[in-house]
Structure formats: structure tokens, C-alpha cells
Amino acid sequence: MDAIFNGGLFNGESAESLKMYSAAYVKNLFRTWRLLKAGGTSPVGAFKTSTINALRNVIDDRNKEGLFPLAAAVLRTKKLLDDESFWLIGFEWKQTKYGEVFFINFNNSLRLLLKACGLHELATHESIQIALAIDGADMIYDRTHVSAGVKITDTFGYHPVTKQPLLQRTDEGGKKFVRVQSFELCSIMIIADARDSKDLYEDVFKYFMTGVRR
């Protein structure tokens, strides 16, 4: 290995090939969409644009090839993802007396979630088990972020990414539920950046919770 790294083999071509391979691997590992996913699925503040800039400043400072993408490239990818999401799903924005509320297109979002979990065809002729979920967190004083949506709980479904069945059946007839994070099987339908109150749930979320049950 020392001979390869130091260019002692094949007139240094082995070292150059290894360098090119390593650079290509790192570039593929840190592609813009992966960095975008890291920022979108990480806890708030865990991964930011400044993180990408720091990687470039520290590591790419001595590397002319530029192993990490520009923050601007990641933002362009984010814009493309936002446009694609709006085209595929769509949403409606409303300014309420409680604050801003975003209503995701329910039919489009649920249809895509069912397809991702392998339940779309089954849902055309049988009932599918889903659960309603609502959660919120304080952002600043007197301001709350509240979201409501649906979660796939049907045992005939599978994980939308790994395609692993949510319920494993053994040869002996036993059953074992696969443990997954709830957010991996959820689809948000309403997002409210509003003042938390009982009236908010009554006016904004109640129609969703009662309408889906029908």
C-alpha cells in the first residue's frame, strides 16, 4: 500500500488512479441531493448551509478538484425538489387569524404514500389501515408549529425505502412487527405556523380529523 500511495508502482500511475477513485467516491457520497436529505431529515440546527461551506473551506482548501458541492448547488437542488413536489402533490396556503396554515393536497399525498408502501393496488378494492397523527412544538413565545397527517399502519404494507415488510411472518405461523420510526411512514397533510390554542384545533384541524374518518 505504501508503494501505491507514494507512487512507487507503474511510474506513479497507481497513486494517481487511486486518487481519482477516492475523489470520485467522495463526490458521489456527498452529492447535492444527499446533503439536501441530510438537512431535511436531521434535527433542527444539526445540518445547515454553513456545514457545507465549512467542509469546502477545510477540506477543499488544498484540493483543486473540489470534493464537496457548493452551497448554491444544494439550494438549486432544493428548488428543483420544491417545484417537483408542488407539481406532484400541491398545496394551498391560507392566512388565518391564528397564523399561516398550509394545506397539502390530501388525495395526491395519500396516493403517493400508499404507492410507496405497496398498498395502492390493495386500496382499490379493500380498506387500508391508517392512523391519524397530530403533533406540535413551541418555536418561540406564543408561537407554535403544529402538523397533522396520516401514518401507514396496515400490516400488508412495506417500508417505503427499504421495502422491508412491516409485518414479518415466520414459517411456524408467528408474526413479528418491524420497528421503524413513525416519521418514515407518515405524510403531513396540514402545517400550521400559528398561535397554539383550542380554537386552532377546532377551526383548522377538526375538519381534517373528522373528514378522514369518513
Phi and psi in degrees as GROMACS dihedral restraints (atoms count N, CA, C in turn):
[ dihedral_restraints ]
;  ai    aj    ak    al  type     phi  dphi    fc
    3     4     5     6     1   -60.4    20    10
    4     5     6     7     1   -39.0    20    10
    6     7     8     9     1   -64.1    20    10
    7     8     9    10     1   -36.2    20    10
    9    10    11    12     1   -69.3    20    10
   10    11    12    13     1   -49.7    20    10
   12    13    14    15     1   -63.5    20    10
   13    14    15    16     1   -35.6    20    10
   15    16    17    18     1   -86.9    20    10
   16    17    18    19     1     0.8    20    10
   18    19    20    21     1    77.9    20    10
   19    20    21    22     1    24.0    20    10
   21    22    23    24     1   -83.3    20    10
   22    23    24    25     1    -4.1    20    10
   24    25    26    27     1  -115.8    20    10
   25    26    27    28     1   140.4    20    10
   27    28    29    30     1    53.1    20    10
   28    29    30    31     1    42.9    20    10
   30    31    32    33     1    56.6    20    10
   31    32    33    34     1    36.0    20    10
   33    34    35    36     1    84.2    20    10
   34    35    36    37     1    -4.0    20    10
   36    37    38    39     1   -69.4    20    10
   37    38    39    40     1   -29.5    20    10
   39    40    41    42     1   -65.0    20    10
   40    41    42    43     1   -41.0    20    10
   42    43    44    45     1   -65.4    20    10
   43    44    45    46     1   -40.3    20    10
   45    46    47    48     1   -66.4    20    10
   46    47    48    49     1   -39.6    20    10
   48    49    50    51     1   -65.2    20    10
   49    50    51    52     1   -41.9    20    10
   51    52    53    54     1   -64.3    20    10
   52    53    54    55     1   -38.7    20    10
   54    55    56    57     1   -64.3    20    10
   55    56    57    58     1   -42.9    20    10
   57    58    59    60     1   -65.5    20    10
   58    59    60    61     1   -40.4    20    10
   60    61    62    63     1   -64.2    20    10
   61    62    63    64     1   -44.0    20    10
   63    64    65    66     1   -63.5    20    10
   64    65    66    67     1   -42.5    20    10
   66    67    68    69     1   -63.7    20    10
   67    68    69    70     1   -42.5    20    10
   69    70    71    72     1   -64.8    20    10
   70    71    72    73     1   -37.4    20    10
   72    73    74    75     1   -65.3    20    10
   73    74    75    76     1   -45.4    20    10
   75    76    77    78     1   -65.2    20    10
   76    77    78    79     1   -41.8    20    10
   78    79    80    81     1   -62.0    20    10
   79    80    81    82     1   -40.3    20    10
   81    82    83    84     1   -69.1    20    10
   82    83    84    85     1   -35.7    20    10
   84    85    86    87     1   -67.2    20    10
   85    86    87    88     1   -37.3    20    10
   87    88    89    90     1  -107.3    20    10
   88    89    90    91     1    46.4    20    10
   90    91    92    93     1   -69.6    20    10
   91    92    93    94     1   156.9    20    10
   93    94    95    96     1   -57.2    20    10
   94    95    96    97     1   -40.2    20    10
   96    97    98    99     1   -69.7    20    10
   97    98    99   100     1   -29.1    20    10
   99   100   101   102     1   -72.1    20    10
  100   101   102   103     1   -39.0    20    10
  102   103   104   105     1   -66.1    20    10
  103   104   105   106     1   -37.0    20    10
  105   106   107   108     1   -64.0    20    10
  106   107   108   109     1   -41.2    20    10
  108   109   110   111     1   -65.5    20    10
  109   110   111   112     1   -39.5    20    10
  111   112   113   114     1   -61.3    20    10
  112   113   114   115     1   -40.4    20    10
  114   115   116   117     1   -70.8    20    10
  115   116   117   118     1   -33.8    20    10
  117   118   119   120     1   -81.2    20    10
  118   119   120   121     1   -23.6    20    10
  120   121   122   123     1  -108.9    20    10
  121   122   123   124     1    -4.5    20    10
  123   124   125   126     1   -85.1    20    10
  124   125   126   127     1   159.4    20    10
  126   127   128   129     1   -58.1    20    10
  127   128   129   130     1   155.0    20    10
  129   130   131   132     1   -56.1    20    10
  130   131   132   133     1   126.4    20    10
  132   133   134   135     1    87.6    20    10
  133   134   135   136     1    -6.9    20    10
  135   136   137   138     1   -75.7    20    10
  136   137   138   139     1   -33.0    20    10
  138   139   140   141     1  -140.4    20    10
  139   140   141   142     1   116.2    20    10
  141   142   143   144     1  -129.7    20    10
  142   143   144   145     1   174.4    20    10
  144   145   146   147     1   -59.1    20    10
  145   146   147   148     1   -35.0    20    10
  147   148   149   150     1   -63.1    20    10
  148   149   150   151     1   -26.8    20    10
  150   151   152   153     1   -64.9    20    10
  151   152   153   154     1   -43.1    20    10
  153   154   155   156     1   -64.5    20    10
  154   155   156   157     1   -44.0    20    10
  156   157   158   159     1   -62.7    20    10
  157   158   159   160     1   -36.9    20    10
  159   160   161   162     1   -65.9    20    10
  160   161   162   163     1   -40.6    20    10
  162   163   164   165     1   -60.4    20    10
  163   164   165   166     1   -43.0    20    10
  165   166   167   168     1   -66.8    20    10
  166   167   168   169     1   -43.7    20    10
  168   169   170   171     1   -65.9    20    10
  169   170   171   172     1   -37.7    20    10
  171   172   173   174     1   -84.8    20    10
  172   173   174   175     1   -47.6    20    10
  174   175   176   177     1   -90.5    20    10
  175   176   177   178     1   -42.6    20    10
  177   178   179   180     1   -80.4    20    10
  178   179   180   181     1    -4.3    20    10
  180   181   182   183     1   -59.8    20    10
  181   182   183   184     1   -33.8    20    10
  183   184   185   186     1  -109.7    20    10
  184   185   186   187     1     8.2    20    10
  186   187   188   189     1  -119.5    20    10
  187   188   189   190     1   109.7    20    10
  189   190   191   192     1   -69.0    20    10
  190   191   192   193     1   -21.0    20    10
  192   193   194   195     1   -75.0    20    10
  193   194   195   196     1   -20.4    20    10
  195   196   197   198     1    67.7    20    10
  196   197   198   199     1    87.0    20    10
  198   199   200   201     1   -76.3    20    10
  199   200   201   202     1   -26.0    20    10
  201   202   203   204     1  -111.9    20    10
  202   203   204   205     1   143.0    20    10
  204   205   206   207     1   -71.5    20    10
  205   206   207   208     1   157.4    20    10
  207   208   209   210     1   -68.2    20    10
  208   209   210   211     1   149.6    20    10
  210   211   212   213     1   -60.4    20    10
  211   212   213   214     1   -33.6    20    10
  213   214   215   216     1   -62.9    20    10
  214   215   216   217     1   -35.7    20    10
  216   217   218   219     1   -66.8    20    10
  217   218   219   220     1   -37.4    20    10
  219   220   221   222     1   -66.5    20    10
  220   221   222   223     1   -40.3    20    10
  222   223   224   225     1   -66.0    20    10
  223   224   225   226     1   -35.8    20    10
  225   226   227   228     1   -65.6    20    10
  226   227   228   229     1   -39.1    20    10
  228   229   230   231     1   -64.2    20    10
  229   230   231   232     1   -39.5    20    10
  231   232   233   234     1   -61.2    20    10
  232   233   234   235     1   -41.4    20    10
  234   235   236   237     1   -63.7    20    10
  235   236   237   238     1   -41.5    20    10
  237   238   239   240     1   -63.3    20    10
  238   239   240   241     1   -40.4    20    10
  240   241   242   243     1   -65.8    20    10
  241   242   243   244     1   -41.2    20    10
  243   244   245   246     1   -62.5    20    10
  244   245   246   247     1   -43.7    20    10
  246   247   248   249     1   -64.0    20    10
  247   248   249   250     1   -42.0    20    10
  249   250   251   252     1   -65.6    20    10
  250   251   252   253     1   -40.1    20    10
  252   253   254   255     1   -64.7    20    10
  253   254   255   256     1   -41.1    20    10
  255   256   257   258     1   -64.7    20    10
  256   257   258   259     1   -37.9    20    10
  258   259   260   261     1   -70.6    20    10
  259   260   261   262     1   -40.7    20    10
  261   262   263   264     1   -76.6    20    10
  262   263   264   265     1   -39.2    20    10
  264   265   266   267     1  -112.3    20    10
  265   266   267   268     1   -60.2    20    10
  267   268   269   270     1    87.3    20    10
  268   269   270   271     1   157.2    20    10
  270   271   272   273     1  -155.6    20    10
  271   272   273   274     1   166.1    20    10
  273   274   275   276     1  -125.7    20    10
  274   275   276   277     1   133.7    20    10
  276   277   278   279     1  -103.8    20    10
  277   278   279   280     1   135.5    20    10
  279   280   281   282     1  -134.8    20    10
  280   281   282   283     1   138.9    20    10
  282   283   284   285     1   -97.3    20    10
  283   284   285   286     1   109.3    20    10
  285   286   287   288     1  -102.3    20    10
  286   287   288   289     1   174.6    20    10
  288   289   290   291     1   -70.5    20    10
  289   290   291   292     1   -11.5    20    10
  291   292   293   294     1   -94.7    20    10
  292   293   294   295     1   -20.3    20    10
  294   295   296   297     1   141.3    20    10
  295   296   297   298     1  -166.2    20    10
  297   298   299   300     1   -76.7    20    10
  298   299   300   301     1   138.8    20    10
  300   301   302   303     1  -134.8    20    10
  301   302   303   304     1   131.1    20    10
  303   304   305   306     1  -110.4    20    10
  304   305   306   307     1   124.3    20    10
  306   307   308   309     1  -106.1    20    10
  307   308   309   310     1   110.7    20    10
  309   310   311   312     1   -75.9    20    10
  310   311   312   313     1   142.0    20    10
  312   313   314   315     1   -60.6    20    10
  313   314   315   316     1   110.8    20    10
  315   316   317   318     1   -63.6    20    10
  316   317   318   319     1   -49.8    20    10
  318   319   320   321     1   -62.0    20    10
  319   320   321   322     1   -46.2    20    10
  321   322   323   324     1   -64.9    20    10
  322   323   324   325     1   -43.0    20    10
  324   325   326   327     1   -66.3    20    10
  325   326   327   328     1   -45.8    20    10
  327   328   329   330     1   -65.4    20    10
  328   329   330   331     1   -38.7    20    10
  330   331   332   333     1   -61.1    20    10
  331   332   333   334     1   -44.3    20    10
  333   334   335   336     1   -66.8    20    10
  334   335   336   337     1   -37.4    20    10
  336   337   338   339     1   -65.8    20    10
  337   338   339   340     1   -41.4    20    10
  339   340   341   342     1   -64.8    20    10
  340   341   342   343     1   -40.3    20    10
  342   343   344   345     1   -63.5    20    10
  343   344   345   346     1   -42.6    20    10
  345   346   347   348     1   -64.0    20    10
  346   347   348   349     1   -29.4    20    10
  348   349   350   351     1   -99.5    20    10
  349   350   351   352     1     9.1    20    10
  351   352   353   354     1    71.3    20    10
  352   353   354   355     1    27.4    20    10
  354   355   356   357     1  -116.9    20    10
  355   356   357   358     1     1.0    20    10
  357   358   359   360     1   -63.5    20    10
  358   359   360   361     1   -46.0    20    10
  360   361   362   363     1   -66.9    20    10
  361   362   363   364     1   -41.2    20    10
  363   364   365   366     1   -62.1    20    10
  364   365   366   367     1   -35.6    20    10
  366   367   368   369     1   -69.3    20    10
  367   368   369   370     1   -14.5    20    10
  369   370   371   372     1   -75.2    20    10
  370   371   372   373     1   -17.6    20    10
  372   373   374   375     1  -138.0    20    10
  373   374   375   376     1     0.2    20    10
  375   376   377   378     1  -140.4    20    10
  376   377   378   379     1   160.2    20    10
  378   379   380   381     1   -75.8    20    10
  379   380   381   382     1   141.9    20    10
  381   382   383   384     1  -112.3    20    10
  382   383   384   385     1   138.2    20    10
  384   385   386   387     1   -84.1    20    10
  385   386   387   388     1   120.4    20    10
  387   388   389   390     1  -134.0    20    10
  388   389   390   391     1   157.0    20    10
  390   391   392   393     1  -118.5    20    10
  391   392   393   394     1   148.5    20    10
  393   394   395   396     1   -93.7    20    10
  394   395   396   397     1   141.7    20    10
  396   397   398   399     1  -137.9    20    10
  397   398   399   400     1   145.1    20    10
  399   400   401   402     1  -146.5    20    10
  400   401   402   403     1   137.6    20    10
  402   403   404   405     1  -155.5    20    10
  403   404   405   406     1   158.3    20    10
  405   406   407   408     1  -156.3    20    10
  406   407   408   409     1   167.8    20    10
  408   409   410   411     1  -153.9    20    10
  409   410   411   412     1   143.3    20    10
  411   412   413   414     1   -71.7    20    10
  412   413   414   415     1   133.1    20    10
  414   415   416   417     1   -96.9    20    10
  415   416   417   418     1   -52.6    20    10
  417   418   419   420     1  -140.0    20    10
  418   419   420   421     1  -179.4    20    10
  420   421   422   423     1   -59.7    20    10
  421   422   423   424     1   127.8    20    10
  423   424   425   426     1    65.4    20    10
  424   425   426   427     1    23.4    20    10
  426   427   428   429     1  -139.8    20    10
  427   428   429   430     1   131.5    20    10
  429   430   431   432     1  -132.8    20    10
  430   431   432   433     1   145.4    20    10
  432   433   434   435     1  -104.0    20    10
  433   434   435   436     1   116.0    20    10
  435   436   437   438     1  -121.6    20    10
  436   437   438   439     1   134.4    20    10
  438   439   440   441     1  -130.1    20    10
  439   440   441   442     1   145.0    20    10
  441   442   443   444     1  -132.4    20    10
  442   443   444   445     1   145.6    20    10
  444   445   446   447     1  -168.1    20    10
  445   446   447   448     1  -164.2    20    10
  447   448   449   450     1  -122.4    20    10
  448   449   450   451     1   153.9    20    10
  450   451   452   453     1  -129.6    20    10
  451   452   453   454     1   134.5    20    10
  453   454   455   456     1   -74.8    20    10
  454   455   456   457     1   124.2    20    10
  456   457   458   459     1  -126.1    20    10
  457   458   459   460     1     2.9    20    10
  459   460   461   462     1   -69.5    20    10
  460   461   462   463     1   131.4    20    10
  462   463   464   465     1   -72.9    20    10
  463   464   465   466     1   -10.0    20    10
  465   466   467   468     1   -89.9    20    10
  466   467   468   469     1    -2.1    20    10
  468   469   470   471     1   -86.2    20    10
  469   470   471   472     1   174.1    20    10
  471   472   473   474     1  -137.1    20    10
  472   473   474   475     1   165.6    20    10
  474   475   476   477     1   -62.3    20    10
  475   476   477   478     1   131.5    20    10
  477   478   479   480     1   -64.4    20    10
  478   479   480   481     1   -20.9    20    10
  480   481   482   483     1  -104.5    20    10
  481   482   483   484     1   -54.5    20    10
  483   484   485   486     1   -79.9    20    10
  484   485   486   487     1   -17.7    20    10
  486   487   488   489     1    64.3    20    10
  487   488   489   490     1    17.7    20    10
  489   490   491   492     1   -77.4    20    10
  490   491   492   493     1   130.7    20    10
  492   493   494   495     1   -57.0    20    10
  493   494   495   496     1   141.8    20    10
  495   496   497   498     1   -72.8    20    10
  496   497   498   499     1   -22.9    20    10
  498   499   500   501     1  -129.3    20    10
  499   500   501   502     1   117.5    20    10
  501   502   503   504     1   -95.1    20    10
  502   503   504   505     1   131.5    20    10
  504   505   506   507     1  -109.7    20    10
  505   506   507   508     1   127.9    20    10
  507   508   509   510     1   -87.8    20    10
  508   509   510   511     1   166.2    20    10
  510   511   512   513     1   -65.3    20    10
  511   512   513   514     1   -25.3    20    10
  513   514   515   516     1   -83.5    20    10
  514   515   516   517     1     0.9    20    10
  516   517   518   519     1    94.3    20    10
  517   518   519   520     1     1.4    20    10
  519   520   521   522     1   -77.4    20    10
  520   521   522   523     1   166.2    20    10
  522   523   524   525     1  -131.8    20    10
  523   524   525   526     1   143.8    20    10
  525   526   527   528     1  -142.4    20    10
  526   527   528   529     1   121.4    20    10
  528   529   530   531     1   -79.5    20    10
  529   530   531   532     1   136.7    20    10
  531   532   533   534     1   -82.8    20    10
  532   533   534   535     1   130.0    20    10
  534   535   536   537     1   -83.0    20    10
  535   536   537   538     1   120.2    20    10
  537   538   539   540     1  -134.2    20    10
  538   539   540   541     1   159.2    20    10
  540   541   542   543     1   -70.2    20    10
  541   542   543   544     1   138.4    20    10
  543   544   545   546     1   -58.7    20    10
  544   545   546   547     1   -38.5    20    10
  546   547   548   549     1   -65.9    20    10
  547   548   549   550     1   -18.3    20    10
  549   550   551   552     1   -74.2    20    10
  550   551   552   553     1   -17.7    20    10
  552   553   554   555     1  -116.5    20    10
  553   554   555   556     1    12.9    20    10
  555   556   557   558     1  -106.6    20    10
  556   557   558   559     1   152.7    20    10
  558   559   560   561     1  -132.0    20    10
  559   560   561   562     1   119.9    20    10
  561   562   563   564     1   -73.6    20    10
  562   563   564   565     1   135.5    20    10
  564   565   566   567     1  -113.1    20    10
  565   566   567   568     1   -29.7    20    10
  567   568   569   570     1  -137.6    20    10
  568   569   570   571     1   134.2    20    10
  570   571   572   573     1  -126.9    20    10
  571   572   573   574     1   125.2    20    10
  573   574   575   576     1  -121.1    20    10
  574   575   576   577     1   124.8    20    10
  576   577   578   579     1  -103.7    20    10
  577   578   579   580     1    86.3    20    10
  579   580   581   582     1  -146.1    20    10
  580   581   582   583     1   175.7    20    10
  582   583   584   585     1   -81.8    20    10
  583   584   585   586     1   124.0    20    10
  585   586   587   588     1   -71.7    20    10
  586   587   588   589     1   128.6    20    10
  588   589   590   591     1  -164.0    20    10
  589   590   591   592     1   165.0    20    10
  591   592   593   594     1   -63.1    20    10
  592   593   594   595     1   -37.5    20    10
  594   595   596   597     1   -64.3    20    10
  595   596   597   598     1   -33.1    20    10
  597   598   599   600     1   -59.6    20    10
  598   599   600   601     1   -45.1    20    10
  600   601   602   603     1   -69.3    20    10
  601   602   603   604     1   -37.6    20    10
  603   604   605   606     1   -68.4    20    10
  604   605   606   607     1   -42.8    20    10
  606   607   608   609     1   -86.0    20    10
  607   608   609   610     1   -38.3    20    10
  609   610   611   612     1   -99.4    20    10
  610   611   612   613     1   -44.7    20    10
  612   613   614   615     1   -96.8    20    10
  613   614   615   616     1   -20.9    20    10
  615   616   617   618     1   -63.1    20    10
  616   617   618   619     1   -39.9    20    10
  618   619   620   621     1   -64.6    20    10
  619   620   621   622     1   -32.7    20    10
  621   622   623   624     1   -70.8    20    10
  622   623   624   625     1   -46.6    20    10
  624   625   626   627     1   -65.7    20    10
  625   626   627   628     1   -37.2    20    10
  627   628   629   630     1   -81.9    20    10
  628   629   630   631     1   -35.0    20    10
  630   631   632   633     1   -68.1    20    10
  631   632   633   634     1   -39.3    20    10
  633   634   635   636     1   -66.3    20    10
  634   635   636   637     1   -37.1    20    10
  636   637   638   639     1   -64.3    20    10
  637   638   639   640     1   -24.2    20    10
